[in-house]
Amino acid sequence: MFRSKKISVLVVGAVAALALGSFAFAAIPDGGGVIHACYSTSTGAVRVTDTDTNLPKGCSSKETALNWNQQGPKGDRGPSNAYAAHGSATLTPNTWTIVATRTVPAGVYAVSGKVVLKASGANVPLTTVHCSLDAGTNNGASSDEAYGTVWSDGSGNDIETTLPLENDNAAGWLANGGSLTLSCTSPRTVVAFKATITAIQVESLDYQ
């Protein structure tokens, strides 16, 4: 009987020790995710301590307390890159004419463009101009289309049109880099000017 009781006491003691060990381990890092340590000013040795249980014991007078997060705070987002191009051109009737173009490196982009159109000369009847903002490579491309009208009277007074364009499907086509092109066509001679292409490199696009 005596031997059996001794074994029972030892088992109970071992379980208690494991429980205490688990409790102490769980307190490093503390509830706020902070790890506490002590740095010896004489030897440079660093040891971790538990401020809740003081086991391992806290820093002595010959040590300096050090605290750090187990996971550091998220860093600031890096700067984005913007690429732009400007241009102008006189459109040859019934021919697609490049007004502005820009090459960009691999990435994800929010792409937009703008172009101002006006009649070339006097007595130009009401004319519809078709413009396109294309993004891509030789393997494929996406585009945004826009239409505007121009006109001029016998004295050369005219109606100008500003067309905004936004290519919201450029992410996949520019993954390996490529070109951005703003081009227009018209059945009559038209001047396209103040054309702008803007490509802002972003982490991701979420169009809805």
Backbone torsions as a table, in degrees:
resi	resn	phi	psi	omega
1	MET	NA	-43.4	-177.3
2	PHE	-60.2	-42.0	-179.4
3	ARG	-64.2	-40.6	179.1
4	SER	-63.4	-41.3	179.0
5	LYS	-63.7	-39.2	-178.8
6	LYS	-63.7	-40.7	178.5
7	ILE	-64.7	-39.5	178.5
8	SER	-62.7	-41.1	179.4
9	VAL	-64.7	-41.5	179.9
10	LEU	-64.6	-41.4	179.5
11	VAL	-63.5	-45.6	178.6
12	VAL	-61.0	-41.2	179.8
13	GLY	-64.3	-39.2	179.4
14	ALA	-65.5	-41.7	178.2
15	VAL	-62.9	-41.6	179.2
16	ALA	-64.0	-39.9	180.0
17	ALA	-65.2	-40.1	178.0
18	LEU	-64.3	-39.2	179.3
19	ALA	-64.5	-43.6	179.3
20	LEU	-65.3	-40.0	179.2
21	GLY	-63.8	-40.0	178.3
22	SER	-65.7	-39.2	-179.9
23	PHE	-64.8	-43.1	-178.9
24	ALA	-67.2	-39.7	-179.4
25	PHE	-65.7	-38.0	-177.0
26	ALA	-66.7	-18.9	-177.6
27	ALA	-86.0	0.0	177.1
28	ILE	-122.0	111.8	-1.5
29	PRO	-70.8	171.0	-178.1
30	ASP	-75.2	-176.2	-176.8
31	GLY	-61.0	-22.9	179.0
32	GLY	-92.4	6.7	179.5
33	GLY	79.0	17.2	-178.0
34	VAL	-101.1	134.2	175.8
35	ILE	-99.0	131.0	-179.0
36	HIS	-108.2	139.3	-178.9
37	ALA	-147.0	167.9	178.2
38	CYS	-124.7	135.3	-178.2
39	TYR	-113.9	122.3	180.0
40	SER	-77.4	121.5	-178.3
41	THR	-73.3	-14.3	-178.9
42	SER	-97.2	-39.3	-176.6
43	THR	-107.5	-17.9	-177.3
44	GLY	82.0	3.2	-179.5
45	ALA	-70.5	144.0	178.5
46	VAL	-120.3	135.0	176.4
47	ARG	-136.5	148.0	-178.7
48	VAL	-89.8	142.0	179.1
49	THR	-131.2	166.8	-179.4
50	ASP	-116.3	108.9	-176.8
51	THR	-71.1	-20.0	-179.6
52	ASP	-78.3	-43.1	-176.6
53	THR	-103.9	-13.5	-174.9
54	ASN	62.4	24.7	176.9
55	LEU	-131.9	114.1	-6.6
56	PRO	-57.5	157.6	-172.5
57	LYS	-62.1	158.9	-179.5
58	GLY	-70.2	179.2	-175.6
59	CYS	-70.7	140.6	176.4
60	SER	-87.5	-179.6	-179.6
61	SER	-69.1	-15.3	179.5
62	LYS	-98.3	8.5	-178.9
63	GLU	-124.2	154.8	176.7
64	THR	-112.3	132.8	-178.7
65	ALA	-73.8	137.5	176.5
66	LEU	-126.3	137.0	178.5
67	ASN	-133.4	137.9	175.0
68	TRP	-150.9	155.7	179.1
69	ASN	-78.2	145.1	175.7
70	GLN	-64.1	-37.7	175.2
71	GLN	-126.8	119.4	-177.5
72	GLY	-68.0	163.3	178.7
73	PRO	-66.4	151.7	179.2
74	LYS	-64.8	132.7	-178.9
75	GLY	-72.5	165.0	178.4
76	ASP	-65.0	148.4	177.8
77	ARG	-68.9	138.0	-179.1
78	GLY	-67.9	159.9	-179.3
79	PRO	-67.7	146.0	176.2
80	SER	-87.9	162.7	179.7
81	ASN	-112.9	139.3	178.2
82	ALA	-120.2	135.8	178.6
83	TYR	-123.5	136.7	-176.2
84	ALA	-139.3	158.0	175.7
85	ALA	-148.1	149.5	179.1
86	HIS	-128.4	156.8	179.0
87	GLY	-174.6	173.4	176.7
88	SER	-156.7	158.5	-179.3
89	ALA	-166.7	154.9	171.0
90	THR	-99.0	123.0	-173.8
91	LEU	-77.6	128.7	171.6
92	THR	-78.9	130.7	-176.0
93	PRO	-52.1	134.2	175.7
94	ASN	59.2	29.8	178.7
95	THR	-135.7	131.2	175.5
96	TRP	-68.7	126.8	-177.8
97	THR	-122.0	129.2	177.4
98	ILE	-75.4	126.0	-179.6
99	VAL	-99.4	-37.9	177.8
100	ALA	-152.5	149.0	179.0
101	THR	-148.2	153.2	-178.9
102	ARG	-152.9	136.0	174.3
103	THR	-100.4	136.4	-179.0
104	VAL	-126.4	151.4	177.1
105	PRO	-75.5	176.0	-179.2
106	ALA	-58.6	139.0	179.1
107	GLY	163.9	-175.1	175.4
108	VAL	-110.4	131.7	-171.3
109	TYR	-133.2	145.9	164.3
110	ALA	-98.4	116.8	-170.3
111	VAL	-114.4	132.4	176.5
112	SER	-141.5	163.2	179.9
113	GLY	-153.5	168.8	179.2
114	LYS	-155.7	145.3	176.3
115	VAL	-150.1	142.9	177.6
116	VAL	-106.2	135.0	-177.2
117	LEU	-120.5	143.7	174.2
118	LYS	-149.6	156.3	178.9
119	ALA	-67.9	148.0	177.7
120	SER	-99.7	105.3	179.9
121	GLY	91.5	-171.0	-176.0
122	ALA	-99.2	164.2	176.6
123	ASN	57.6	39.5	175.0
124	VAL	-93.0	116.0	-179.1
125	PRO	-66.3	168.2	-179.6
126	LEU	-54.7	120.2	-172.2
127	THR	-128.4	134.4	177.3
128	THR	-93.4	129.3	178.9
129	VAL	-111.1	136.5	-179.0
130	HIS	-112.1	124.0	179.1
131	CYS	-123.8	154.6	-177.3
132	SER	-141.2	137.2	174.5
133	LEU	-110.1	108.6	-173.9
134	ASP	-106.8	143.2	177.3
135	ALA	-134.1	129.2	177.0
136	GLY	156.1	-164.9	-178.3
137	THR	-129.9	-168.0	177.8
138	ASN	-68.0	-16.5	-177.8
139	ASN	-86.9	-5.0	-179.2
140	GLY	151.1	164.5	-177.4
141	ALA	-157.8	165.2	173.1
142	SER	-126.2	159.1	-176.2
143	SER	-147.6	157.7	170.7
144	ASP	-118.6	131.4	-175.5
145	GLU	-108.3	147.1	176.9
146	ALA	-148.5	149.8	-178.8
147	TYR	-128.2	143.2	176.4
148	GLY	-146.4	164.5	-179.3
149	THR	-120.1	146.8	176.1
150	VAL	-130.9	163.8	-176.8
151	TRP	-166.4	152.3	172.3
152	SER	-148.0	151.5	179.5
153	ASP	-97.3	-171.5	-177.1
154	GLY	-66.0	-22.1	179.8
155	SER	-92.2	-0.9	179.9
156	GLY	90.5	-0.8	174.4
157	ASN	-66.2	134.3	-172.8
158	ASP	-134.0	167.6	172.2
159	ILE	-109.1	120.3	178.1
160	GLU	-96.3	152.7	-179.9
161	THR	-129.0	134.1	174.4
162	THR	-108.7	123.2	-179.4
163	LEU	-107.4	120.7	171.4
164	PRO	-90.6	143.9	178.0
165	LEU	-135.2	147.2	178.8
166	GLU	-146.3	115.9	-179.6
167	ASN	-92.9	104.3	-176.4
168	ASP	-97.4	16.4	179.8
169	ASN	-129.6	33.0	-174.2
170	ALA	-92.0	-11.4	-172.1
171	ALA	-57.6	-52.3	-176.7
172	GLY	-68.5	-38.3	-175.7
173	TRP	-72.3	-20.8	-178.4
174	LEU	-106.5	11.8	-178.1
175	ALA	-58.6	-31.0	178.1
176	ASN	-109.7	17.9	-176.8
177	GLY	87.4	166.4	-179.8
178	GLY	166.5	-162.7	-175.3
179	SER	-118.1	151.4	173.8
180	LEU	-116.7	131.2	-176.1
181	THR	-136.1	131.1	173.1
182	LEU	-110.4	116.6	-178.0
183	SER	-134.9	157.4	-176.7
184	CYS	-140.5	158.7	174.2
185	THR	-142.4	151.9	-176.7
186	SER	-153.3	149.0	177.4
187	PRO	-73.0	-13.2	179.0
188	ARG	-131.0	167.8	179.9
189	THR	-67.9	122.5	-178.0
190	VAL	-135.5	146.2	177.2
191	VAL	-98.2	126.8	174.4
192	ALA	-110.1	123.8	-176.4
193	PHE	-145.1	173.1	-175.4
194	LYS	51.5	34.9	178.5
195	ALA	-75.3	138.7	-179.6
196	THR	-138.7	135.2	169.6
197	ILE	-117.0	131.4	178.0
198	THR	-128.3	125.1	177.5
199	ALA	-123.8	117.1	179.5
200	ILE	-107.1	120.9	-179.8
201	GLN	-78.0	129.9	-176.1
202	VAL	-130.2	169.0	177.5
203	GLU	-72.4	-41.8	-179.9
204	SER	-158.1	163.4	177.5
205	LEU	-121.0	138.1	178.8
206	ASP	-136.3	77.5	179.2
207	TYR	-83.2	139.4	177.6
208	GLN	-128.6	NA	NA
